[in-house]
Amino acid sequence: MAEEQFAKIAHALFLLANELSLKAFQNVQQARFIAERQAAEAALRVSEERFRAIFEQAGVGVAQVDSATGRFIRVNRKYADIVGRTPEALRATTVFAIAHPDDLPVLRADAAQLAGPDGADLSRELRCVRPDGAIVWVRLTAAVMSAADEGNACYIAVVEDITSAREAAARQEQLEAQLHQAQKLEAIGRLAGGVAHDFNNLLTAILGHAELGLQATGPAGRANPAVVESLTQIERSAQRAAALTRQLLAFSRRQVSQPAAVDPAGLIRAAEPMFRRLLTENIALEVQVPPAVQAVRADEAQLEQVLLNLVLNARDALREGGRLTIRLEDVHLDQPDAREHGDLPPGAYVCLTVCDTGCGMDAATLERIFEPFFTTKELGRGTGLGLATVYGIVKQSGGHIAAQSTPGRGSTFRVWLPAAEAPTPAPAAATVHPPATAGHETILLCEDDETVRFLTAEMLRSAGYRVLLASGGTEAWRIAADLDAPPQLLVTDVIMPDINGRQLADELAVRWPDLRVLYLSGYTADIIAHHGVLDPGVEFLEKPYSRARLLARVREVLDRAPAGAPLPGDAVRASAGGAR
């Protein structure tokens, strides 16, 4: 009995020990689980704090967005700053409410893609609108979240402000377009200048022979009227063609220029009555010229041409009437903007603005307006050289021209010209006596174009001059070497195949220091000029020229003081050739 009772007690104790051991194990496990859970919760808190710090302090905008509605759930400060709002204000709105209207269709399509079952990450550039109306460009990167928030699918949107980068890229693109346009105009200018040079040789022959033909018809009573009329029409056509080539030369910046300090305000006031006569009654002209404006350094006649062409261009754009404004103002460019001022250096300028409220131009037309022969007018209403001429004159004067236009709202042309010291008052005009054109002096004529050479020689011989002919610089030098007495005048083309006219004149001047020189050319070259401005002391006659103009210039050069003698106020003289 005692053993049986002992066994029962032992079994009970064993069961109790097992139960206590199990409870101890469970307590240990529970303690371990609690410790692990507490550690996990602590790690989660650290992770959440770290994520919250990264979220809030990120250098880019970050937001959690409801995929279905586009509602902002969480937004960091950077995102709010980029779009110009507070985080609280954003949480009360949607991504669609702050998007630019033009970008909404694309943004809604992206949101639908993110909300779909196969939602994929995406990245694109789009615009947001700030409360003040300012537009900000952002690069949006969106990724679907793996976990849902409150049962709704969400995505993370990361935005980066790229407004400055977009503006810089746009500026770079515009500068590249301007460079391309300038290079294109320069290439066209070189072509136009070359064509004008060769064309002027042809016109010299046409105009000269027509003039000689008219003289050969004799007195009007004995002349054949039909022949006289034909020769007269040839002469007039040649003169019109000469005017056309002068416009080409203006565009190519190879025309003769005599810059001086010019008062642009006085020029505009003097031309205002003529401008009013050119305009129809339904066009109101407003001239805004302050009492005192700086002078500019330019050729006065060419500056008048710039004004006239801009006014005529505005008039043609105001067919239905409107307002034409001419404005003049002093400006100082401390840091010229290449997009507006081209390659102008910093300094003082005078800005001429011609603005109209006419039909305006689209971007494609605006890009080509300074190209020669480009015109939007119907056939027969213009040569397309008006604005090309303006462009060439402004560039040759060291200035810049820019145009702005909107279809249906008009156009604005702005011309910047370098300021100069005030012009000195012109001396009282002396009594002008008709110059003598005949003479007996010996002239060495050097011209590589055979037609022009023989025509010019005939003109000179008909006035009594003795003419020695040379087809180039080398032949002229050989003729000069055989002469016992020097010629009184060298008349030479500027551009020739062997040596140019300047080199020939310099070589002959070594032997004959008092030899006078008259240069002939279809355009001024850099060997006698710098950008079309004649070097001091250079005598120049532009082709095509008439017999009367040739003889007048020859006599003028022969009658001036010899080289080395004082030249009071007469260092540089030039002529824009052709019949006057």
C-alpha positions in Angstrom: 0.0 0.0 0.0 2.8 2.3 0.8 4.5 1.7 -2.5 1.4 2.2 -4.5 0.7 5.5 -2.7 4.3 6.5 -3.3 4.1 5.8 -7.0 1.0 7.9 -7.3 2.7 10.7 -5.5 5.7 10.4 -7.7 3.6 10.4 -10.8 1.8 13.5 -9.6 5.0 15.2 -8.9 6.3 14.2 -12.4 3.2 15.7 -14.0 3.5 18.8 -11.9 7.2 19.1 -12.9 6.3 18.7 -16.6 3.6 21.3 -16.3 5.9 23.7 -14.5 8.6 23.0 -17.1 6.2 23.6 -19.9 4.9 26.8 -18.4 8.5 27.9 -17.8 9.3 27.1 -21.4 6.2 29.0 -22.6 7.1 31.9 -20.3 10.5 31.9 -21.8 9.1 31.7 -25.4 6.6 34.5 -24.6 9.3 36.6 -23.1 11.5 36.0 -26.1 8.5 36.8 -28.5 7.8 40.0 -26.5 11.4 41.0 -26.7 11.6 40.3 -30.4 8.4 42.1 -31.0 9.6 45.0 -28.9 12.8 45.0 -30.9 10.9 44.8 -34.2 8.6 47.6 -33.1 11.7 49.7 -32.1 13.3 48.9 -35.4 10.1 49.8 -37.2 9.9 53.1 -35.3 13.5 53.8 -36.3 12.8 52.9 -39.9 9.7 55.0 -40.0 11.5 58.0 -38.5 14.3 57.5 -40.9 11.9 57.3 -43.8 10.0 60.3 -42.5 13.2 62.3 -42.3 14.2 61.2 -45.8 10.7 61.9 -47.1 10.6 65.4 -45.6 14.2 66.4 -46.2 14.5 64.9 -49.7 16.0 67.3 -52.3 13.2 66.4 -54.7 9.5 66.5 -54.3 7.9 63.3 -53.1 4.2 62.5 -52.7 2.0 59.5 -52.1 -1.0 59.7 -54.4 -4.3 57.8 -54.6 -4.2 56.0 -57.9 -8.0 56.1 -58.4 -8.7 59.7 -57.6 -5.3 61.4 -57.9 -5.7 62.8 -54.4 -2.5 63.6 -52.5 -2.2 61.4 -49.4 1.2 62.5 -48.2 3.4 65.3 -49.6 6.8 66.6 -48.5 7.8 70.2 -48.2 10.0 70.2 -51.4 7.0 69.1 -53.5 4.9 71.8 -52.0 7.6 74.4 -52.6 8.0 73.4 -56.3 4.3 73.8 -57.1 4.0 76.9 -54.9 1.6 75.5 -52.2 1.6 74.2 -48.6 1.5 70.5 -47.9 -1.8 71.0 -46.2 -3.3 72.7 -49.3 -2.0 69.8 -51.5 -3.6 67.1 -49.3 -6.9 68.8 -50.0 -6.6 68.7 -53.8 -5.5 66.4 -56.6 -2.6 66.1 -59.0 -5.0 67.1 -61.8 -5.9 70.4 -60.2 -2.4 71.7 -60.3 -1.5 70.4 -63.8 -1.3 72.7 -66.9 -4.5 72.3 -68.9 -2.6 71.3 -72.0 -0.9 68.4 -70.1 -4.1 67.1 -68.5 -4.9 64.5 -71.1 -1.4 62.9 -70.8 -1.5 63.0 -67.0 -4.9 61.3 -66.9 -3.7 58.6 -69.2 -0.6 58.1 -67.0 -2.8 57.9 -63.9 -5.0 55.2 -65.6 -2.0 53.2 -66.5 -0.7 53.4 -62.9 -4.1 52.3 -61.5 -4.4 49.4 -63.9 -3.6 45.7 -63.0 -0.4 45.9 -64.9 0.6 49.3 -63.7 4.1 50.1 -64.8 6.5 52.8 -63.6 6.7 55.9 -65.8 8.7 59.1 -66.3 7.9 62.2 -68.2 8.2 66.0 -68.3 5.1 68.2 -67.8 4.0 71.5 -66.5 2.3 72.6 -63.2 0.6 75.9 -62.6 1.3 77.8 -59.4 -1.4 79.8 -57.6 0.1 83.1 -59.1 -0.2 81.7 -62.6 3.5 81.0 -63.0 4.3 77.8 -64.9 6.9 75.4 -63.6 8.3 72.5 -65.6 8.8 69.3 -63.6 10.2 65.8 -64.4 7.7 63.4 -62.9 8.7 59.8 -62.0 5.9 57.6 -60.7 6.0 54.0 -59.2 3.2 51.9 -58.0 3.4 51.0 -54.3 3.4 47.4 -53.4 1.2 47.9 -50.4 -2.2 49.6 -50.3 -3.0 52.5 -48.1 -6.4 52.2 -46.3 -7.5 49.7 -48.9 -6.7 52.0 -51.9 -4.0 51.5 -54.5 -1.4 54.2 -54.4 1.7 55.3 -56.2 4.7 57.4 -55.3 5.3 60.5 -57.3 8.8 62.1 -57.4 9.1 65.5 -59.1 12.2 67.6 -59.9 12.0 71.3 -60.9 13.6 71.5 -64.4 12.3 75.0 -65.2 15.7 76.5 -65.3 17.1 73.7 -67.4 14.3 74.0 -69.8 14.8 77.7 -70.1 18.5 77.3 -70.6 17.9 74.7 -73.3 15.4 77.0 -75.0 17.9 79.9 -74.9 20.6 77.6 -76.3 18.2 76.4 -79.1 17.3 80.0 -79.9 21.0 81.1 -80.0 21.8 78.1 -82.3 18.9 79.1 -84.5 20.2 82.7 -84.6 23.7 81.5 -85.4 22.3 79.3 -88.2 20.3 82.3 -89.5 23.3 84.6 -89.4 25.5 82.1 -91.2 22.8 81.6 -93.8 22.4 85.3 -94.4 26.2 85.7 -94.5 26.4 83.0 -97.2 23.6 84.6 -99.1 25.4 88.0 -98.7 28.6 86.6 -100.2 26.7 85.2 -103.1 24.8 88.4 -103.6 27.9 90.5 -103.4 29.7 88.3 -106.0 26.7 88.3 -108.3 26.4 92.1 -108.0 30.1 92.5 -108.8 29.9 90.6 -112.0 26.5 92.1 -112.9 27.8 95.6 -112.4 30.5 94.9 -115.1 27.7 93.9 -117.5 25.6 97.0 -116.5 28.6 99.3 -117.1 28.8 98.0 -120.6 25.1 98.2 -121.3 24.6 101.6 -119.7 27.7 103.0 -121.4 27.0 101.7 -124.9 23.4 103.0 -124.6 24.7 106.4 -123.7 27.2 106.4 -126.5 24.5 105.2 -128.9 22.2 108.1 -127.9 25.0 110.5 -128.5 25.7 109.0 -131.9 22.1 109.4 -133.1 22.9 113.1 -133.6 20.5 116.0 -133.4 16.9 115.1 -132.5 15.7 116.2 -135.9 17.9 113.7 -137.8 17.6 110.8 -135.4 15.4 107.8 -135.9 12.8 108.1 -133.1 12.5 104.3 -132.8 16.2 103.9 -132.3 16.3 106.7 -129.7 13.3 105.2 -127.9 15.0 101.8 -127.8 18.3 103.2 -126.6 16.5 105.3 -123.9 14.6 102.2 -122.7 17.9 100.2 -122.5 19.4 103.0 -120.5 16.5 103.2 -118.1 16.4 99.5 -117.6 20.1 99.5 -116.9 19.6 102.2 -114.3 16.9 100.2 -112.6 19.1 97.1 -112.6 21.9 99.2 -111.1 19.6 100.3 -108.3 18.8 96.6 -107.8 22.4 95.7 -107.5 23.0 98.5 -105.0 20.3 96.9 -102.8 22.1 93.6 -103.1 25.4 95.3 -102.1 23.7 96.9 -99.2 22.5 93.5 -98.0 25.9 91.9 -98.5 27.5 94.9 -96.6 29.8 95.7 -99.6 28.4 99.1 -100.6 30.4 102.3 -100.2 29.8 103.8 -96.8 30.8 107.2 -95.5 29.9 107.1 -91.8 29.7 110.2 -89.7 28.0 111.4 -86.6 24.3 111.7 -87.5 21.5 113.2 -85.5 18.8 110.5 -85.8 16.1 112.7 -84.1 16.6 115.5 -86.7 16.6 112.9 -89.5 13.2 111.6 -88.3 11.7 115.0 -87.8 12.9 116.1 -91.3 11.5 112.9 -92.9 8.1 113.0 -91.0 6.2 115.1 -93.6 7.4 112.6 -96.3 6.3 109.7 -94.2 2.8 111.2 -93.8 2.5 111.6 -97.6 3.3 108.0 -98.1 0.6 106.7 -95.7 -3.0 106.4 -96.5 -5.7 108.3 -94.5 -6.7 105.3 -92.5 -3.1 105.0 -91.0 -2.3 107.1 -87.9 1.3 108.0 -87.6 2.8 108.6 -84.2 6.3 109.9 -83.8 7.9 109.7 -80.4 11.2 111.5 -80.5 12.6 113.0 -77.2 14.1 116.5 -77.4 17.7 115.2 -76.9 18.9 111.9 -78.3 22.5 110.8 -78.8 24.0 110.9 -82.2 24.9 107.7 -84.1 27.8 106.9 -86.4 26.3 105.9 -89.7 26.0 106.9 -93.3 23.2 109.5 -93.3 21.8 108.6 -96.7 21.8 104.9 -95.8 20.1 105.7 -92.4 17.4 107.5 -94.3 17.0 104.4 -96.5 16.6 102.3 -93.3 13.9 104.6 -92.0 12.1 104.7 -95.4 12.1 100.9 -95.9 10.8 100.2 -92.4 8.0 102.7 -92.9 7.1 101.3 -96.3 7.1 97.8 -94.9 4.8 98.9 -92.1 2.5 100.7 -94.5 2.1 97.5 -96.6 1.2 95.6 -93.5 -1.6 98.2 -92.6 -3.8 97.6 -95.6 -6.9 97.8 -93.4 -5.6 100.8 -91.6 -4.2 101.1 -88.1 -1.4 102.8 -86.2 2.3 103.2 -87.1 4.6 104.3 -84.4 8.2 105.5 -84.8 10.1 105.7 -81.5 13.6 106.8 -80.7 15.4 106.4 -77.4 18.9 106.3 -75.8 19.8 102.9 -74.2 22.8 101.6 -72.5 23.4 97.8 -72.7 25.4 96.7 -69.7 24.9 93.0 -70.4 23.4 92.6 -73.9 21.1 89.6 -74.3 22.2 87.6 -77.3 18.6 86.6 -78.0 17.6 90.2 -78.4 20.7 92.2 -79.1 22.7 89.7 -81.2 26.5 90.1 -80.9 26.4 93.8 -79.8 29.1 94.6 -77.2 28.2 96.5 -74.0 27.9 100.2 -74.5 25.7 103.2 -75.4 23.2 102.8 -78.2 20.3 104.6 -79.8 17.3 102.3 -80.3 14.9 103.0 -83.2 11.6 101.2 -83.0 9.1 101.0 -85.8 5.8 99.4 -84.7 2.6 98.7 -86.6 -0.7 97.2 -85.8 -1.0 95.5 -89.1 -1.5 91.9 -90.3 1.6 90.5 -88.5 3.7 87.5 -89.5 3.9 83.9 -88.4 7.1 82.3 -87.1 8.1 80.8 -90.5 7.8 84.1 -92.2 9.6 86.0 -89.4 12.5 83.6 -89.8 13.1 84.6 -93.5 12.2 88.3 -93.6 15.8 89.5 -94.0 16.6 87.1 -96.8 17.0 88.9 -100.2 14.1 88.4 -102.7 11.9 86.9 -100.0 8.5 88.6 -100.0 5.0 87.9 -98.9 3.5 90.4 -101.3 1.8 89.4 -104.4 3.6 89.3 -107.7 4.7 92.8 -108.9 4.4 94.5 -105.5 8.0 94.3 -104.3 11.4 92.9 -105.0 11.9 91.4 -101.6 15.0 93.5 -101.0 13.6 96.2 -98.7 14.3 94.5 -95.3 17.4 92.8 -96.7 18.8 96.2 -97.5 17.9 97.4 -93.9 19.6 94.4 -92.5 22.8 95.0 -94.5 23.0 98.7 -93.7 22.4 98.2 -90.0 25.1 95.4 -89.8 27.5 97.5 -91.8 27.0 100.4 -89.3 27.9 98.1 -86.4 24.3 97.8 -85.2 21.7 95.1 -84.8 18.1 94.7 -86.0 15.5 92.4 -84.4 11.9 91.8 -85.3 8.9 90.5 -83.3 5.5 89.8 -84.8 2.2 88.0 -84.1 -0.3 87.2 -86.8 -3.2 89.6 -86.6 -1.6 91.9 -84.0 1.2 93.6 -85.9 5.0 93.7 -86.0 7.8 95.6 -84.2 11.2 96.2 -85.6 14.0 97.5 -83.3 17.3 98.8 -84.6 20.2 99.4 -82.2 23.0 101.7 -83.5 26.2 102.6 -81.7 26.1 106.1 -80.1 28.6 108.7 -81.3 29.7 112.1 -80.3 27.3 114.9 -81.4 27.7 115.9 -85.0 29.6 119.1 -85.8 27.6 121.8 -87.6 28.0 121.6 -91.3 30.0 124.5 -92.8 28.2 127.0 -95.0 27.7 125.6 -98.5 30.1 127.0 -101.1 29.0 128.0 -104.5 29.1 125.0 -106.8 30.4 125.4 -110.3 29.8 122.7 -112.9 33.1 120.7 -113.1 35.0 120.5 -116.3 35.0 117.0 -117.8 37.5 117.3 -120.7 41.2 117.1 -120.5 44.4 116.2 -122.2 46.3 114.2 -119.5 47.6 110.7 -119.9 45.6 108.0 -118.1 46.7 104.4 -117.5 43.5 102.3 -117.5 43.8 98.8 -116.0 40.6 96.7 -116.2 40.4 92.9 -116.7 36.9 92.9 -118.2 37.4 93.5 -122.0 34.0 95.1 -122.6 34.3 97.5 -119.7 38.0 98.3 -120.6 37.3 99.3 -124.2 34.1 101.2 -123.3 35.8 103.2 -120.5 38.7 104.0 -122.9 36.3 105.2 -125.5 34.6 107.5 -122.9 37.9 108.9 -121.8 39.3 109.4 -125.3 36.0 111.1 -126.4 36.8 113.8 -123.8 40.4 114.4 -125.1 42.4 112.2 -122.7 45.3 110.0 -123.9 44.5 106.4 -122.7 47.0 103.6 -122.2 45.2 100.2 -121.9 46.1 97.3 -119.7 44.2 94.1 -119.2 45.7 93.4 -115.8 48.2 94.5 -113.2 51.2 92.7 -114.8 50.5 94.3 -118.2 50.0 97.7 -116.6 53.4 97.4 -114.9 55.1 96.5 -118.2 53.5 99.5 -119.9 54.6 101.8 -117.0 58.1 100.5 -117.3 58.4 101.6 -120.9 57.1 105.2 -120.2 59.5 108.1 -120.2 57.0 110.4 -118.5 54.5 109.3 -115.8 50.8 109.2 -116.5 48.8 111.7 -114.5 46.2 109.2 -113.4 45.9 105.5 -112.8 42.3 104.2 -113.3 42.2 100.6 -112.1 39.8 97.9 -111.2 40.1 96.7 -107.7 39.8 92.9 -108.2 41.9 91.4 -111.0 43.2 87.9 -111.6 46.9 88.6 -111.2 47.4 91.4 -108.7 44.8 93.6 -107.2 44.4 97.3 -107.9 45.8 98.4 -104.5 49.0 96.4 -105.0 49.4 97.9 -108.5 48.9 101.5 -107.2 51.4 100.9 -104.3 54.0 99.6 -106.7 53.6 102.4 -109.2 53.7 105.0 -106.3 57.2 103.9 -105.5 58.3 105.2 -108.9 55.8 108.0 -109.2 54.9 109.3 -105.7 52.5 112.0 -107.2 50.5 109.5 -109.3 46.8 109.9 -108.6 44.6 106.8 -108.5 40.9 106.2 -109.1 39.6 102.8 -108.2 36.8 101.1 -110.1 34.7 98.2 -108.8 31.3 96.7 -108.5 31.8 96.7 -104.7 34.3 97.9 -102.2 36.7 95.1 -101.2 38.7 94.9 -98.0 41.9 95.8 -99.8 40.7 99.4 -100.1 38.1 99.5 -97.3 37.2 98.0 -94.0 33.7 96.6 -94.1 32.7 98.9 -96.9 34.2 102.0 -95.3 36.8 103.6 -97.5 40.3 103.9 -96.2 41.5 107.5 -95.9 42.7 109.1 -99.2 41.0 106.5 -101.4 39.2 107.7 -104.5 36.5 105.3 -105.6 34.0 105.1 -108.4 31.3 102.4 -108.1 30.2 100.4 -111.1 28.0 100.8 -113.2 28.9 104.4 -114.1 27.8 106.7 -116.8 30.1 108.6 -119.1 29.2 111.9 -117.4 29.9 110.4 -113.9 33.2 108.8 -115.1 34.5 112.1 -116.6 33.4 114.1 -113.6 35.2 111.8 -111.2 38.4 111.7 -113.4 38.5 115.5 -113.6 37.9 115.8 -109.8 40.8 113.4 -109.0 43.1 115.1 -111.5 42.3 118.6 -110.1 42.9 117.8 -106.4 46.1 118.6 -104.6 49.0 116.2 -105.3 49.9 113.5 -102.8 51.5 114.9 -99.7 49.8 118.3 -100.1 47.3 119.5 -97.5 43.8 118.2 -98.1 41.5 120.5 -96.1 38.5 118.4 -95.1 38.7 116.3 -98.2 40.6 113.1 -97.2 37.9 110.7 -98.4 35.6 111.1 -101.4 33.4 108.5 -102.9 30.7 108.2 -105.4 27.7 105.8 -105.7 28.0 105.3 -109.4 25.3 105.2 -112.1 23.6 108.0 -114.0 22.3 110.8 -111.9 
